[in-house]
């Protein structure tokens, strides 16, 4: 699972390149202003309810695109752990929740409770990233831990500095750097970005605990992630191996054209004794 690149992670590769291409197209077509949500005036004044479905299409600034790409790339280990089919099924099964819950909560609950102060929801699939991050936190173990302290424990003044407030060390794991890019996304456009992150983490946890109805058991067709094609090649190889074992039991005999060539070569081969005997018999 520590293999570099996108080996055994085609869906993650699609997410990474889709994030970049989506942001680029939004900038070239000058449509990035139609993606984010402002409850007033977009929803209550203009009635643009379609923004509830399109706000997760892409990010609208280069900084968020960079951190989103890094996040999707780091989270590709989830696809290798689950397999591409379950990974794609997770994204599609949780998509209605990650898409509709943040704008609905903002429009009908948070904005009235804050007297209109919470009014903005930034564009981008931040809930999807944090739904994956919740499963990464629960499923992927760390490989090592390390501490960061303002002093060295072997220094002679360690006993004196131990009583200081600055003497306390902080323990990190090998997974700490994976959390930094999503954390930047959650804090990029407060408080709306934090709302999307919180909803995404909640949905990811609910999926793992089988709380979402039918989400954990549903799977996309295998052909969508290329599993049917792989299965066909594996079946063909298994049949060829079985046929080779059946026809060349114990002898390692080949079949087909290669077998004919090998048999022809076997008939043409003669030992030194055969060649001497054929000289006396008048052959060869």
C-alpha positions as CSV (number, residue, x, y, z in Angstrom):
1,X,0.0,0.0,0.0
2,X,3.0,2.3,0.1
3,X,3.6,1.9,-3.6
4,X,4.2,5.3,-5.3
5,X,2.0,6.5,-8.1
6,X,-1.5,5.3,-9.0
7,X,-0.8,1.6,-9.0
8,X,-4.1,-0.2,-8.3
9,X,-5.8,3.1,-7.8
10,X,-7.6,4.2,-11.0
11,X,-10.5,5.9,-9.2
12,X,-8.0,8.0,-7.2
13,X,-6.2,9.0,-10.4
14,X,-9.6,10.1,-11.9
15,X,-10.3,12.2,-8.8
16,X,-6.9,13.9,-9.0
17,X,-7.0,14.7,-12.7
18,X,-10.7,15.6,-12.4
19,X,-10.0,18.1,-9.7
20,X,-7.4,19.9,-11.8
21,X,-9.4,19.8,-15.1
22,X,-12.6,20.9,-13.4
23,X,-11.0,24.0,-11.8
24,X,-9.2,24.8,-15.1
25,X,-12.5,24.6,-17.1
26,X,-14.3,26.7,-14.5
27,X,-11.6,29.4,-14.9
28,X,-11.5,29.3,-18.7
29,X,-15.3,29.4,-19.1
30,X,-15.6,32.1,-16.3
31,X,-18.3,29.9,-14.6
32,X,-16.7,29.6,-11.1
33,X,-19.0,32.3,-9.8
34,X,-22.0,29.9,-10.4
35,X,-20.6,27.1,-8.2
36,X,-20.5,28.4,-4.6
37,X,-23.6,29.0,-2.5
38,X,-24.8,32.2,-0.8
39,X,-28.1,31.6,0.8
40,X,-29.0,35.2,0.2
41,X,-29.3,36.1,-2.6
42,X,-28.8,32.8,-4.5
43,X,-31.5,30.7,-2.8
44,X,-34.1,33.0,-1.2
45,X,-33.9,35.9,-3.7
46,X,-33.0,34.3,-7.1
47,X,-34.3,30.8,-6.4
48,X,-31.2,29.0,-7.7
49,X,-31.9,25.8,-6.0
50,X,-29.7,23.9,-8.6
51,X,-26.7,25.1,-6.7
52,X,-27.5,22.5,-4.1
53,X,-26.4,19.9,-6.7
54,X,-23.5,21.6,-8.4
55,X,-21.5,23.2,-5.5
56,X,-19.2,20.2,-5.2
57,X,-18.1,20.1,-8.9
58,X,-14.8,21.8,-8.4
59,X,-12.7,24.2,-6.3
60,X,-12.5,27.8,-7.5
61,X,-9.0,28.9,-6.4
62,X,-5.6,27.4,-7.0
63,X,-4.6,27.0,-3.4
64,X,-7.6,24.7,-2.7
65,X,-7.0,22.8,-5.9
66,X,-3.4,22.1,-4.7
67,X,-4.4,20.8,-1.3
68,X,-7.3,18.8,-2.7
69,X,-4.9,17.1,-5.2
70,X,-2.5,16.3,-2.4
71,X,-5.3,14.9,-0.3
72,X,-6.8,12.7,-2.9
73,X,-3.3,11.4,-3.7
74,X,-2.5,10.6,-0.1
75,X,-5.9,8.9,0.4
76,X,-5.4,6.5,-2.5
77,X,-4.3,3.9,0.0
78,X,-8.0,3.5,0.9
79,X,-8.7,2.4,-2.7
80,X,-5.9,-0.1,-2.5
81,X,-7.2,-1.4,0.8
82,X,-10.8,-1.7,-0.3
83,X,-10.4,-2.3,-4.0
84,X,-11.5,0.0,-6.8
85,X,-15.1,-1.3,-6.8
86,X,-15.8,-0.7,-3.1
87,X,-14.0,2.7,-3.3
88,X,-16.1,3.9,-6.2
89,X,-19.2,2.5,-4.5
90,X,-18.4,4.5,-1.4
91,X,-18.1,7.7,-3.4
92,X,-21.4,7.3,-5.2
93,X,-23.3,5.9,-2.2
94,X,-22.3,8.9,0.0
95,X,-22.6,11.5,-2.7
96,X,-26.3,12.4,-2.0
97,X,-25.4,13.0,1.7
98,X,-22.2,14.9,1.1
99,X,-23.9,17.0,-1.6
100,X,-27.3,17.9,0.0
101,X,-26.7,17.9,3.8
102,X,-24.2,20.9,4.0
103,X,-26.4,23.4,2.0
104,X,-29.6,22.2,3.7
105,X,-28.1,22.6,7.1
106,X,-26.7,26.0,6.2
107,X,-30.0,27.2,4.7
108,X,-32.6,26.0,7.1
109,X,-30.7,25.6,10.5
110,X,-27.4,27.4,10.8
111,X,-28.3,30.6,9.1
112,X,-31.5,31.2,11.1
113,X,-29.7,30.3,14.3
114,X,-26.9,32.7,13.6
115,X,-29.2,35.5,12.5
116,X,-27.8,35.5,8.9
117,X,-24.1,35.5,9.9
118,X,-23.5,32.1,8.3
119,X,-24.5,32.6,4.7
120,X,-21.7,31.3,2.5
121,X,-20.7,27.7,1.5
122,X,-17.5,27.5,-0.6
123,X,-17.3,25.4,-3.7
124,X,-15.5,22.1,-3.9
125,X,-15.7,18.4,-2.8
126,X,-14.4,19.1,0.8
127,X,-17.0,16.8,2.3
128,X,-15.9,13.9,0.0
129,X,-12.3,14.4,1.1
130,X,-13.2,14.3,4.8
131,X,-15.5,11.3,4.4
132,X,-12.5,9.5,3.0
133,X,-10.3,10.9,5.7
134,X,-12.5,9.5,8.4
135,X,-12.1,6.0,7.0
136,X,-8.3,6.6,6.6
137,X,-8.2,7.5,10.3
138,X,-10.0,4.3,11.3
139,X,-8.6,1.8,8.9
140,X,-4.9,2.7,8.2
141,X,-2.5,2.1,11.0
142,X,0.6,4.2,11.6
143,X,4.1,2.8,11.1
144,X,6.0,4.9,13.6
145,X,5.6,7.7,16.1
146,X,7.9,10.6,16.9
147,X,8.0,13.5,19.4
148,X,8.7,17.1,18.9
149,X,10.1,18.9,22.0
150,X,11.9,22.3,22.5
151,X,14.8,20.7,24.3
152,X,16.8,17.5,24.2
153,X,16.2,15.0,27.0
154,X,20.0,14.3,27.1
155,X,20.9,17.9,27.8
156,X,22.3,18.7,31.3
157,X,19.5,21.3,31.9
158,X,16.7,18.9,31.1
159,X,15.7,18.6,34.8
160,X,15.4,22.4,35.1
161,X,13.5,22.8,31.8
162,X,11.1,20.0,32.7
163,X,9.2,22.2,35.0
164,X,8.7,24.8,32.3
165,X,5.5,24.9,30.2
166,X,7.6,24.8,27.1
167,X,9.2,21.5,28.1
168,X,6.2,19.4,27.1
169,X,6.7,17.4,23.9
170,X,4.1,16.6,21.3
171,X,3.7,13.1,19.8
172,X,3.0,12.6,16.1
173,X,2.6,9.5,14.0
174,X,3.5,8.7,10.4
175,X,0.0,9.7,9.4
176,X,0.3,13.3,10.6
177,X,1.4,14.8,7.3
178,X,-1.6,13.2,5.6
179,X,-4.0,15.3,7.8
180,X,-2.4,18.6,7.0
181,X,-3.7,19.3,3.5
182,X,-7.4,18.4,4.4
183,X,-7.0,20.6,7.5
184,X,-6.0,23.5,5.3
185,X,-9.1,22.9,3.2
186,X,-11.3,22.9,6.3
187,X,-9.8,26.2,7.5
188,X,-9.5,27.9,4.1
189,X,-12.9,29.7,4.0
190,X,-14.3,29.7,7.5
191,X,-16.9,28.9,8.6
192,X,-18.5,27.4,5.5
193,X,-15.5,25.2,4.7
194,X,-15.5,23.9,8.3
195,X,-19.2,23.0,7.9
196,X,-18.4,20.9,4.8
197,X,-15.5,19.2,6.5
198,X,-17.6,18.3,9.6
199,X,-20.4,16.9,7.5
200,X,-18.0,14.8,5.5
201,X,-16.3,13.4,8.5
202,X,-19.7,12.5,10.0
203,X,-20.9,10.8,6.8
204,X,-17.6,8.8,6.5
205,X,-18.0,7.6,10.1
206,X,-21.6,6.7,9.6
207,X,-20.7,4.7,6.5
208,X,-18.1,2.7,8.4
209,X,-20.5,1.9,11.2
210,X,-23.3,0.9,8.7
211,X,-25.6,3.7,9.7
212,X,-26.4,4.9,6.2
213,X,-29.2,2.8,4.7
214,X,-28.0,0.4,1.9
215,X,-24.8,2.4,1.4
216,X,-22.4,-0.3,2.7
217,X,-23.9,-3.2,0.8
218,X,-24.4,-1.5,-2.6
219,X,-21.7,-1.9,-5.2
220,X,-21.2,-0.4,-8.7
221,X,-21.0,-2.8,-11.6
222,X,-17.6,-4.3,-12.0
223,X,-17.1,-3.1,-15.6
224,X,-17.1,0.5,-14.3
225,X,-13.7,0.0,-12.7
226,X,-12.4,-2.6,-15.1
227,X,-12.9,-5.6,-12.8
228,X,-14.8,-7.7,-15.4
229,X,-12.0,-7.3,-17.9
230,X,-9.4,-8.4,-15.3
231,X,-11.6,-11.3,-14.3
232,X,-11.9,-12.4,-17.9
233,X,-8.1,-12.5,-18.3
234,X,-7.7,-14.4,-15.1
235,X,-10.3,-16.9,-16.1
236,X,-8.6,-17.4,-19.5
237,X,-5.2,-17.9,-17.8
238,X,-6.7,-20.4,-15.4
239,X,-8.2,-22.4,-18.2
240,X,-4.9,-22.5,-20.1
241,X,-3.0,-23.6,-17.0
242,X,-5.6,-26.4,-16.4
243,X,-5.3,-27.5,-20.0
244,X,-1.5,-27.5,-19.8
245,X,-1.6,-29.6,-16.7
246,X,-4.1,-32.0,-18.1
247,X,-2.4,-32.7,-21.4
248,X,1.2,-32.6,-20.1
249,X,0.7,-34.2,-16.7
250,X,4.1,-34.1,-15.0
251,X,6.0,-33.6,-18.2
252,X,5.6,-29.9,-18.7
253,X,4.5,-30.4,-22.3
254,X,3.3,-27.3,-24.2
255,X,0.1,-27.2,-26.3
256,X,-0.8,-25.6,-29.6
257,X,1.7,-24.3,-32.1
258,X,4.5,-24.3,-29.6
259,X,3.9,-28.0,-29.0
260,X,4.1,-28.8,-32.7
261,X,7.4,-26.9,-33.0
262,X,8.8,-28.7,-30.0
263,X,7.8,-32.1,-31.4
264,X,9.4,-31.3,-34.7
265,X,12.6,-30.2,-33.0
266,X,12.5,-33.4,-31.0
267,X,12.2,-35.6,-34.1
268,X,15.2,-33.8,-35.7
269,X,17.5,-34.2,-32.8
270,X,19.9,-37.2,-32.9
271,X,22.4,-38.5,-30.4
272,X,26.0,-39.1,-31.3
273,X,25.4,-42.9,-31.2
274,X,22.5,-42.6,-33.7
275,X,24.7,-40.6,-36.1
276,X,27.5,-43.3,-35.9
277,X,25.1,-46.1,-36.4
278,X,23.4,-44.4,-39.4
279,X,26.9,-44.1,-41.0
280,X,27.3,-47.9,-40.9
281,X,23.7,-48.5,-42.1
282,X,24.2,-46.2,-45.0
283,X,21.8,-43.5,-43.9
284,X,22.3,-39.8,-43.3
